């Protein structure tokens, strides 16, 4: 009985410590998760370098993570902020919008014709009303987006703290990662098979999101942004690249923005170029199923609905990096449900004696 009480006490203590730990590291939780994710992604490189020279393997791997991930990511965010600020300034000017094209005016007439029997008015949406809405709403949304991205960067002291944490934790995760996983398995309430299955699922999902879905999204987004550059949108290249990456990751697809812009160009003097852009975009999109089949295992692929839910929730909690964290957290949740359902289905039925 004493041993049972002691076991319950230690279990309660462990749960309490886990809650306190999450609360304690909450201010740097995003940095911690990002560092652990990067250490996992670059760990195979570290193991290869370790065979040749164990002393500098972690340092070379850290430098590689800077060159491949952090430097390009910082450049894209800074360039996007600059283009968003420029676009917000231009979009707030009345002369920027000009006049509504003829095909858009026709669409307004059709819309008013549909709304007239419902509202009782013959004229509901006017050209000036549309232009006023665009002139006020779009700059507001653009500035809000820029502010959101700027808040992700944080202040300079926070960036310095995050950088220091990343450097030291990244090296420690590389050097002591296996020992850390062993300790987590030791305190896990599940048996070794179940715990290993959790780690396998999390590892596969993390790898699939970073080296699979994210790479696929960035490749397609880069091509789509280049196509729009030919239509005269090159000065907003980084805005479209970031936006398309998120849309492809969700996956809504960059076509919901690219196709309307291309159609607009077709009716405003660039008919054949806009048509070619649409055709090339859909032709290039055919490589996505090929890349997905090679980079993302079928057993950890989420449905479209679950992916969208996980991505938006991840963005709400962790910002842009939530597009990666969200699906990983969702796969842990679904795996837990799978284990519980499997356990319940194998549990013998309870018979009630009369």
Helices and strands as residue ranges (DSSP letters): H 2-25, G 26-28, H 29-52, H 57-65, I 66-70, H 71-91, H 94-97, H 102-119, H 127-133, I 134-138, H 139-153, H 156-187, H 192-208, I 209-213, H 214-228, I 229-233, G 234-236, H 237-250, H 255-266, H 271-284, H 287-295, G 298-300, H 304-318, G 319-321, H 322-346
